[in-house]
Amino acid sequence: MKKILTTIIFVLVLGAAFFGIRRATTKATAASTATAAPAAKAAAQFNITFVPYPPKDLSSPNASEEELISFAWNEFFALNWKSRYYTTNSNFRRGLPDTNWDYDKDAAPAPDLLVWETYAHRVELRRWNDVMNNFDTVPYYQYSKPILADPGVKTNLFNNLDENNEIGSCDVYAQVYKYYKKYQVLYQAKANRDEFNYIKDHYPTKEKLDSATSKTANNITLDSAYFKGAIGNCDLPDSAKIFCLPCGTTVGTSLEGAMEVKTAWRQLTPEEDSNRYLMRTVLTYENGPNGQAKAVNRRYALIAIHIIHKTKNYPNFVFATFEQVDVDSSYMGYVELDKKGHETDNFHKNYPRQHPIAAITAASTVYVHQELKKRNPRSIWQYYRLVGVQGQPDTTVSSANFFLANYVVESDSVLASFHGSSIGHPFDKKSNILHNNKFLSIGGCQGCHGAAQVNLGTDGSFLCDTVDKPVRMPDPLNYGNAKLSNYIHTFQAYDRVHTLLLEKQKQQK
């Protein structure tokens, strides 16, 4: 049954080093107040719900900060709902909630399997043999070479941590003062049913996908549109043969829209409390005999989750990012990578958060934690917080979420302070996104994904680009694969093509 949290008015009282949050006459102290931005609205109203399905869109393209924050939390709770995959008569369908479950019916910290965990992994989306299975197929991760596994190792787990760096920019580690590089952060990326089925139904092979994205990128360069005469990037006709992911809408369709989820994980040290983390047995990789790849199962802790969602009112995606509350007190460190993907000597230990969490965002976390404890005092999500949300592209550099970045997903300046035209030019402040047929210069997550839209023609998705895809091997075993350099070279190649197209267009006029 739908449970709508009563709209609460928070009065934010800001101090020089802390802020207090009042609900009626009750005071609550925000977690990690040192990360909170020093200014916020005088009052914030949230409409946060605990329901099994994510919202398909916001009611207006001009949503307030409170509405965007509520949308982000509503997605979070829907995607962290119990999956119906293993329930009776479920037919093993992925990406769907068990509607018999609820946050206040389960005394456990979290269900054994969550909705987003059953989304399609990037390797399922872009399989090495170039043949897509159905979305509901049991997970099967195919790479270019066979991977060994000892008896008893499960290779079909839903959590396949096959990435070990931040787009080739840096490697990240935890508790670096005591353990140096022992506890590395690993990542995975997934897509929902709507995105998966769009690709399978329209561009299921590398050749077809490359053709569509290249055509889209060229059209954007020449016409400031996905094709000449096109308005926006929702509901464009299939006959155009361009790449345009589905938009979620509350009108006339059941589509929730394309959604992608990226998560960050690490093993815990013996001193750390696993009761403060969502823990999972995951699939990851290491060197086996004679240098062969070997699959292993390990216990890992979830430390961050990104959710991006394309909707009718927000066709450039709503970007929301969450993290475990202890990340910036876990002595994290990142090591810069060179052009060949090898670690350099530049090891940044206990690095600072480059952009603070806004007070209004921290206030929403305090309120959510209070409500969770009422439903289930053991809920694991009381140890996770919202970092920020980006809605419509906003060119105001001083806005609180202009440089939206997660502490353990965008750690170095290339990603944490991204404001450029491409991965190779992260700070040039040139246009990087097409919004309502106009080029804009945006920062943070949205600007980075916008660069993929404008330059690579992928509608803002890095899962659908041509760089190192189909995925050859898991990152930990993909020696010599300079991911960052590959992205830079790809952006440069497209830039040369687009320059020639513009010169030809100019000559024809």
Secondary structure by P-SEA (a helix, b strand, c coil): cccccccccccccccccbbbbbcccbbbbbccccccccccccbbbbbcccccccccccccccccaaaaaaaaaaaaaaaaccccccccccccccccccccccccccccccccccccccccccccccccccccccccccbbbbccbbbbbcccccccccccccccccccccccccccccccccbbbbbcccccaaaaaaaaaccccaaaaaaaaaaaaaaaaccccccccccccccccccccccccbbbbccccccccbbbbbbbbbbbccccccccccccccccccccccccbbbbbbbbbbcbbbbbbbccccccbbbbbbbcccccccbbbbbbbcccccccccccccccccccccaaaaaaaaaaaaaaaaaccccccccccccccccccccccccccccccccccccccccccccccccccccccccccccccbbbbbccaaaaaaaaaaaccccccccccccccccccccccccccaaaaaaaaaaaaaaaaaaaaaaaaaaac
